[in-house]
Amino acid sequence: MGQTSRAQSPTYLKIVEKLQTLSESELKLAYTRLFQDDLNRQWQMLSEGSSLNQVAEEDIDAAFLKSRYPNKYA
């Protein structure tokens, strides 16, 4: 982290120190909790524009597997 011209508050410094000690999975969980409302709004916007209700569930599963594992489900 670079130096800033302003002094940082003790609370901010404690938060940064705590975040530096977290594992990757703990950071992901903290991020998810912190931005849960934003993530829910984004998911709602994405799902409202989709037409997945017009596609059979088997087709969705097959497309997912083919995309995720192209060598196995090509």
SVG drawing of the C-alpha trace seen along z (x, -y; Angstrom):
<svg xmlns="http://www.w3.org/2000/svg" viewBox="-41 -15 45 52">
<polyline fill="none" stroke="black" stroke-width="0.4" points="0.0,0.0 1.3,-3.5 1.5,-6.4 -1.3,-8.9 -1.0,-12.6 -3.7,-12.2 -3.3,-10.2 -5.4,-7.1 -7.8,-6.6 -7.0,-3.9 -10.2,-2.0 -9.2,-2.0 -5.8,-0.7 -7.3,2.1 -9.6,3.2 -6.6,3.3 -4.5,5.3 -7.3,7.8 -7.9,8.2 -4.2,8.9 -4.4,11.9 -7.5,13.5 -7.2,16.5 -8.5,16.3 -11.7,18.1 -12.2,15.9 -11.8,12.8 -14.3,14.1 -16.8,14.7 -16.2,11.2 -16.6,9.7 -19.9,11.6 -21.3,10.5 -20.2,6.9 -21.6,6.6 -24.6,9.0 -27.2,6.4 -25.3,5.3 -24.8,8.9 -28.5,9.7 -29.5,6.6 -27.0,7.6 -28.3,11.2 -31.9,10.0 -31.1,7.7 -29.3,10.5 -32.1,13.1 -34.9,10.7 -33.4,10.3 -32.9,14.0 -35.3,16.4 -34.2,19.5 -37.8,20.4 -38.3,21.2 -35.5,23.8 -35.7,27.3 -33.6,27.9 -31.8,30.8 -30.6,28.4 -29.4,25.9 -27.5,28.7 -26.0,30.0 -24.9,26.5 -23.3,25.8 -21.4,29.1 -20.2,28.6 -19.0,25.1 -17.4,26.1 -15.8,29.4 -15.4,29.0 -13.1,32.1 -15.5,34.4 -18.9,33.2 -17.9,31.9"/>
</svg>
